[in-house]
Amino acid sequence: MVEKKIFILILTMKSLIQKELISFKFALKGIYNFFITEKHARFHLIAAFLVILAGVAFHISLGEWCVILIAIGMVLVAEIFNTAIEKLADAIWPEKNSKAAFVKDVAAGGVLIASIVAVILGIIVFFPYFF
């Protein structure tokens, strides 16, 4: 009886892991498509790479790395959400529409806020290394 329950548990866990791996595959596909199709994504990726290079060159502290990586992640996530919202708005309202424009503008505003905060954090982290 116990062996049967263990066997069922193992099969259930295997099924759950397989489902999670499939979800993970879709998520990676989304990230890949994001960077391949969106020029702003590539711009943010290049900026992130340059900031990481600066962090390595200046030997920033662990705490500073945390700040930089959170800022990079915040901007990339904002840009991914913005892209998803824009694509969805285009699908819902294929013709020019004031509602679509509003939704897209608000989403783009989120990216702008995230980017401004990231720049401010970058200045706070790197300023002491320059002066």
BELBELGI-V382549 format. One record per pair of residues at least 4 apart in sequence whose C-alpha atoms are under 7 Angstrom apart, sorted by the first residue. I is the first residue (numbers start at 0). J is the second residue. D is the distance in whole Angstrom. If there is no record, write none. Layout:
i=I j=J d=D
i=I j=J d=D
//
This chain:
i=0 j=4 d=6
i=1 j=5 d=6
i=2 j=6 d=6
i=3 j=7 d=6
i=4 j=8 d=6
i=5 j=9 d=6
i=6 j=10 d=6
i=7 j=11 d=6
i=8 j=12 d=6
i=9 j=13 d=6
i=10 j=14 d=6
i=11 j=15 d=6
i=12 j=16 d=6
i=13 j=17 d=6
i=14 j=18 d=6
i=15 j=19 d=6
i=16 j=20 d=6
i=17 j=21 d=6
i=18 j=22 d=6
i=19 j=23 d=6
i=20 j=24 d=6
i=21 j=25 d=6
i=22 j=26 d=6
i=23 j=27 d=6
i=24 j=28 d=6
i=25 j=29 d=6
i=26 j=30 d=6
i=27 j=31 d=6
i=28 j=32 d=6
i=29 j=33 d=6
i=30 j=34 d=6
i=31 j=35 d=6
i=32 j=36 d=6
i=33 j=37 d=6
i=33 j=40 d=7
i=34 j=40 d=5
i=34 j=41 d=6
i=37 j=41 d=7
i=38 j=42 d=6
i=39 j=43 d=6
i=40 j=44 d=6
i=40 j=78 d=7
i=41 j=45 d=6
i=42 j=46 d=6
i=43 j=47 d=6
i=43 j=75 d=7
i=44 j=48 d=6
i=45 j=49 d=6
i=46 j=50 d=6
i=47 j=51 d=6
i=47 j=71 d=6
i=48 j=52 d=6
i=49 j=53 d=6
i=50 j=54 d=6
i=51 j=55 d=6
i=52 j=56 d=6
i=53 j=57 d=6
i=54 j=58 d=6
i=54 j=59 d=5
i=55 j=59 d=7
i=57 j=128 d=7
i=59 j=63 d=6
i=59 j=64 d=7
i=60 j=64 d=6
i=61 j=65 d=6
i=62 j=66 d=6
i=63 j=67 d=6
i=63 j=124 d=6
i=64 j=68 d=6
i=65 j=69 d=6
i=66 j=70 d=6
i=67 j=71 d=6
i=67 j=121 d=7
i=68 j=72 d=6
i=69 j=73 d=6
i=70 j=74 d=6
i=70 j=117 d=5
i=71 j=75 d=6
i=71 j=117 d=7
i=72 j=76 d=6
i=73 j=77 d=6
i=73 j=113 d=6
i=74 j=78 d=6
i=74 j=110 d=6
i=74 j=113 d=5
i=74 j=114 d=6
i=75 j=79 d=6
i=76 j=80 d=6
i=77 j=81 d=6
i=77 j=109 d=6
i=77 j=110 d=5
i=77 j=113 d=7
i=78 j=82 d=6
i=78 j=110 d=6
i=79 j=83 d=6
i=80 j=84 d=6
i=81 j=85 d=6
i=81 j=106 d=5
i=81 j=107 d=6
i=82 j=86 d=6
i=83 j=87 d=6
i=84 j=88 d=6
i=84 j=103 d=7
i=84 j=106 d=7
i=85 j=89 d=6
i=85 j=103 d=6
i=86 j=90 d=6
i=87 j=91 d=6
i=88 j=92 d=6
i=88 j=99 d=6
i=89 j=93 d=5
i=92 j=96 d=7
i=92 j=99 d=6
i=96 j=100 d=6
i=97 j=101 d=6
i=98 j=102 d=6
i=99 j=103 d=6
i=100 j=104 d=6
i=101 j=105 d=6
i=102 j=106 d=6
i=103 j=107 d=6
i=104 j=108 d=6
i=105 j=109 d=6
i=106 j=110 d=7
i=107 j=111 d=6
i=108 j=112 d=6
i=109 j=113 d=6
i=110 j=114 d=6
i=111 j=115 d=6
i=112 j=116 d=6
i=113 j=117 d=6
i=114 j=118 d=6
i=115 j=119 d=6
i=116 j=120 d=6
i=117 j=121 d=6
i=118 j=122 d=6
i=119 j=123 d=6
i=120 j=124 d=6
i=121 j=125 d=6
i=122 j=126 d=5
i=125 j=129 d=7
i=126 j=130 d=7
//
